[in-house]
Amino acid sequence: MKILLAGTPEFAVPIFEEVIKNFEVVAIVSQPDRPSLRGRVSVPTPTKLLAQKYNIKCFQPEKISQIYDELAQLDYDYLLTAAFGQYIPTKVLSLAKKLNLNVHGSLLPKYRGAAPIQHAVLNGDSITGISLMEMVKEMDAGDVFAVSTVEINDDDTSGSVFEKMQNSAKENIVNWINEIDQNTRKRVVQDKNLVSLSPKLEKADGEIKNSYTTQKALRIIKAFNPNPSAYAFINGKRVKMNFATTTPIKNAPILNLSDGAIYLTDYSFEGKKRVILK
């Protein structure tokens, strides 16, 4: 069984590594290297580093359609994507001899789109999960072959839910692929009546205003942790927030809201060092 992998960030690495250890991986496709936040030097993507570790060919096109001819020569059975970050045109999808599969961070058809984990936390969901789905032309609309649920606890952030999903996908991906290849996994058509979207959240969406409730504010803080971090203005000063509580904390900055206040326990005022209160 030959598999082409396409993914870019850290989320894909442990999933892809399990695939590499158990199947023949013909190549990895990643987004191009980008400059780091603090400099102009390009930083290799996590999946590029993975490819180098296992001496696997790595393509890094601006658009995957640019390497169509190269991919056509690889003669692979499956394309597996995880957080690739590019639209894959039908022409490229036609190359896999069997199926094009995607690891998606929600229980489809809920939260189709780019930010399913953040939206689950933002909405206060107690359960989310990952779906292994067939890729089709419409975004995240393909049949679902497998799901694995993940709990969202009160103290979870997008970052911690991300890790739970990553571990779940890593544990299941090899069995799922084998079962699909052996035709022992049934495909489930997504119910169009249950579709919801999870568009990318912008930095401005992380601003907490005094008119918000404490519940809404705490959910925003959790959803935007670790990146890009929620923020607010206290006495005219911008403050970035990673954690907060409704329980009074000595020396903690206080953000007054419509139904009470929250106390910042992990924060940094603009131009100042990060402070963590215990």
C-alpha positions as CSV (number, residue, x, y, z in Angstrom):
1,M,0.0,0.0,0.0
2,K,1.5,3.3,-1.1
3,I,0.5,6.6,0.6
4,L,1.1,10.2,-0.2
5,L,1.0,12.5,2.9
6,A,0.1,16.2,2.8
7,G,0.2,18.3,6.0
8,T,2.2,21.2,7.4
9,P,2.1,21.9,11.2
10,E,3.0,20.0,14.3
11,F,-0.5,18.5,14.5
12,A,0.3,16.2,11.5
13,V,3.7,15.0,12.7
14,P,2.8,12.1,15.1
15,I,0.0,11.0,12.8
16,F,2.2,10.9,9.8
17,E,5.0,9.2,11.8
18,E,2.7,6.3,12.6
19,V,1.8,6.0,8.9
20,I,5.5,6.1,7.9
21,K,6.3,3.3,10.3
22,N,3.5,1.1,9.0
23,F,3.1,1.8,5.3
24,E,5.1,2.8,2.3
25,V,5.1,6.6,2.1
26,V,6.0,7.9,-1.3
27,A,6.4,11.6,-0.4
28,I,5.2,14.3,1.9
29,V,3.7,17.6,0.6
30,S,4.0,20.6,2.9
31,Q,3.4,24.3,2.7
32,P,6.5,26.3,1.9
33,D,8.8,27.3,4.7
34,R,7.9,30.7,6.2
35,P,9.9,33.3,8.1
36,S,9.7,33.0,11.9
37,L,7.6,35.6,13.8
38,R,10.8,37.2,15.2
39,G,13.0,37.2,12.1
40,R,13.3,37.0,8.4
41,V,15.0,33.6,8.3
42,S,12.7,30.9,6.9
43,V,11.9,28.1,9.4
44,P,11.4,24.5,8.1
45,T,7.8,23.2,8.6
46,P,7.4,20.4,11.1
47,T,6.4,17.9,8.4
48,K,9.5,18.9,6.3
49,L,11.7,18.0,9.3
50,L,9.8,14.7,9.6
51,A,10.5,14.0,5.9
52,Q,14.2,14.7,6.4
53,K,14.2,12.4,9.5
54,Y,13.0,9.5,7.4
55,N,14.7,10.4,4.2
56,I,11.4,10.9,2.4
57,K,10.9,13.2,-0.6
58,C,9.2,16.5,0.5
59,F,7.4,18.9,-1.9
60,Q,6.7,22.4,-0.8
61,P,4.6,24.2,-3.6
62,E,2.7,27.4,-3.1
63,K,-0.2,25.4,-4.7
64,I,-0.3,21.6,-4.9
65,S,-1.5,21.8,-8.5
66,Q,2.0,23.1,-9.4
67,I,3.4,19.6,-8.7
68,Y,0.7,17.6,-10.5
69,D,3.2,16.0,-12.9
70,E,5.5,14.9,-10.1
71,L,2.7,13.5,-8.1
72,A,1.3,11.7,-11.1
73,Q,4.5,9.7,-11.3
74,L,4.3,8.4,-7.7
75,D,1.6,5.9,-8.4
76,Y,0.0,5.9,-4.9
77,D,-3.1,4.3,-3.5
78,Y,-4.1,6.9,-0.9
79,L,-3.6,10.5,-0.2
80,L,-3.8,11.3,3.5
81,T,-4.0,14.9,4.6
82,A,-3.9,16.5,8.1
83,A,-3.9,20.3,8.5
84,F,-2.4,20.8,5.1
85,G,-3.7,24.3,4.7
86,Q,-4.3,24.3,0.9
87,Y,-7.2,23.7,-1.3
88,I,-6.7,20.4,-3.3
89,P,-8.2,20.6,-6.7
90,T,-10.2,17.7,-8.3
91,K,-7.3,17.2,-10.8
92,V,-5.0,16.2,-7.9
93,L,-7.6,14.2,-6.1
94,S,-8.0,12.1,-9.2
95,L,-4.4,10.8,-8.8
96,A,-5.0,8.4,-5.9
97,K,-5.9,4.9,-7.1
98,K,-8.1,4.2,-4.1
99,L,-9.1,7.2,-1.9
100,N,-8.2,10.7,-0.7
101,L,-8.6,10.9,3.1
102,N,-8.4,13.7,5.5
103,V,-8.1,13.9,9.3
104,H,-10.5,16.6,10.5
105,G,-10.6,18.0,14.0
106,S,-14.3,17.7,14.7
107,L,-17.2,15.3,14.7
108,L,-18.5,16.0,11.2
109,P,-20.8,17.4,9.9
110,K,-20.3,19.7,12.9
111,Y,-17.6,22.4,12.5
112,R,-16.6,22.1,8.8
113,G,-13.8,24.6,8.1
114,A,-10.4,25.9,9.3
115,A,-10.9,26.3,13.1
116,P,-13.0,23.4,14.5
117,I,-11.1,23.1,17.7
118,Q,-11.3,26.8,18.6
119,H,-15.0,26.9,17.8
120,A,-15.7,23.9,20.0
121,V,-14.0,25.5,22.9
122,L,-15.6,28.9,22.1
123,N,-19.0,27.4,22.2
124,G,-18.5,25.6,25.4
125,D,-18.9,22.1,24.0
126,S,-18.1,19.2,26.3
127,I,-17.4,16.7,23.5
128,T,-15.6,17.0,20.2
129,G,-13.4,14.6,18.3
130,I,-11.7,13.7,15.0
131,S,-13.1,12.4,11.8
132,L,-11.4,10.5,9.0
133,M,-13.3,11.5,5.9
134,E,-13.1,11.2,2.2
135,M,-12.0,14.4,0.4
136,V,-14.4,15.7,-2.2
137,K,-14.6,19.0,-4.1
138,E,-16.8,20.6,-1.4
139,M,-15.0,21.6,1.8
140,D,-15.1,18.9,4.5
141,A,-18.3,17.4,2.9
142,G,-17.1,13.9,2.1
143,D,-18.3,10.6,3.6
144,V,-17.0,9.8,7.1
145,F,-15.2,6.5,7.6
146,A,-14.3,6.8,11.3
147,V,-14.6,9.1,14.3
148,S,-13.0,9.2,17.8
149,T,-14.5,11.4,20.5
150,V,-12.5,13.7,22.8
151,E,-13.7,15.3,26.0
152,I,-13.4,19.0,26.6
153,N,-13.0,19.7,30.3
154,D,-13.6,23.0,32.1
155,D,-9.9,23.7,32.3
156,D,-9.1,22.8,28.7
157,T,-7.9,25.3,26.1
158,S,-7.6,25.0,22.4
159,G,-4.0,23.9,22.9
160,S,-4.9,21.0,25.3
161,V,-7.8,19.8,23.1
162,F,-5.4,20.0,20.1
163,E,-3.1,17.6,22.0
164,K,-5.9,15.2,22.8
165,M,-7.0,15.1,19.2
166,Q,-3.4,14.6,18.0
167,N,-3.0,11.6,20.4
168,S,-6.3,10.1,19.4
169,A,-5.5,10.3,15.7
170,K,-2.1,8.9,16.3
171,E,-3.5,5.9,18.1
172,N,-6.2,5.1,15.5
173,I,-4.9,6.1,12.1
174,V,-3.1,2.8,11.2
175,N,-6.1,0.6,12.1
176,W,-8.5,2.9,10.3
177,I,-6.4,2.9,7.1
178,N,-6.1,-0.9,7.2
179,E,-9.8,-1.3,7.8
180,I,-10.7,1.0,4.9
181,D,-8.3,-0.9,2.6
182,Q,-9.9,-4.2,3.6
183,N,-13.4,-2.8,3.1
184,T,-14.4,-3.4,6.7
185,R,-15.2,0.2,7.4
186,K,-18.5,1.6,6.3
187,R,-18.7,5.1,4.9
188,V,-21.3,7.4,6.5
189,V,-22.9,10.2,4.4
190,Q,-22.9,13.5,6.3
191,D,-26.3,14.8,7.3
192,K,-26.7,18.2,5.5
193,N,-29.2,19.3,8.1
194,L,-26.6,19.1,10.9
195,V,-23.8,21.0,9.1
196,S,-22.2,23.9,11.0
197,L,-19.1,25.9,10.0
198,S,-15.9,26.9,11.8
199,P,-14.3,29.7,9.8
200,K,-10.8,30.9,10.8
201,L,-10.8,33.2,13.8
202,E,-9.1,36.5,13.4
203,K,-7.1,38.3,16.1
204,A,-9.8,40.9,16.5
205,D,-12.2,38.1,17.5
206,G,-10.1,37.6,20.6
207,E,-10.9,41.0,22.0
208,I,-12.9,40.8,25.2
209,K,-15.2,43.8,25.8
210,N,-16.7,44.9,29.1
211,S,-20.2,44.2,27.7
212,Y,-19.4,40.5,27.6
213,T,-20.5,38.0,30.2
214,T,-17.9,36.3,32.4
215,Q,-18.8,33.0,30.7
216,K,-18.2,34.4,27.2
217,A,-14.9,36.0,28.3
218,L,-13.5,32.8,29.8
219,R,-14.5,30.8,26.7
220,I,-12.7,33.3,24.4
221,I,-9.6,33.2,26.6
222,K,-9.6,29.4,26.4
223,A,-10.3,29.3,22.7
224,F,-7.5,31.7,21.8
225,N,-4.9,29.9,24.0
226,P,-2.2,29.4,22.9
227,N,-2.5,31.5,19.8
228,P,-3.1,34.2,19.1
229,S,-4.2,34.9,22.7
230,A,-7.3,36.9,23.9
231,Y,-6.8,40.5,24.9
232,A,-8.7,43.4,26.5
233,F,-8.1,46.9,27.7
234,I,-7.8,47.7,31.4
235,N,-7.5,51.4,32.3
236,G,-6.6,52.1,28.7
237,K,-3.8,49.5,28.6
238,R,-3.9,46.5,26.3
239,V,-3.4,43.2,28.1
240,K,-2.9,39.8,26.6
241,M,-4.6,36.9,28.6
242,N,-3.8,33.2,28.7
243,F,-5.8,32.2,31.8
244,A,-8.4,33.8,34.1
245,T,-10.9,32.9,36.8
246,T,-14.0,34.3,38.5
247,T,-12.4,33.4,41.8
248,P,-10.8,36.5,43.5
249,I,-7.0,36.3,43.3
250,K,-4.8,38.6,45.3
251,N,-2.8,41.1,43.2
252,A,-4.5,39.8,40.0
253,P,-5.7,42.5,37.4
254,I,-9.4,42.6,37.3
255,L,-11.5,42.9,34.1
256,N,-15.0,44.1,34.9
257,L,-17.8,42.5,32.7
258,S,-21.5,42.8,32.4
259,D,-22.3,40.2,35.1
260,G,-19.3,40.3,37.3
261,A,-15.5,40.2,36.9
262,I,-12.7,37.9,36.0
263,Y,-9.2,37.8,37.6
264,L,-6.2,37.4,35.3
265,T,-3.8,34.7,36.4
266,D,-1.6,34.5,33.3
267,Y,-1.2,37.7,31.4
268,S,1.1,40.3,30.0
269,F,0.5,44.0,29.6
270,E,1.7,45.5,26.3
271,G,5.5,46.0,26.4
272,K,5.8,44.1,29.7
273,K,6.9,40.6,30.7
274,R,4.4,37.8,31.1
275,V,3.1,37.3,34.7
276,I,1.8,34.0,36.0
277,L,0.0,34.0,39.4
278,K,-0.4,30.9,41.5
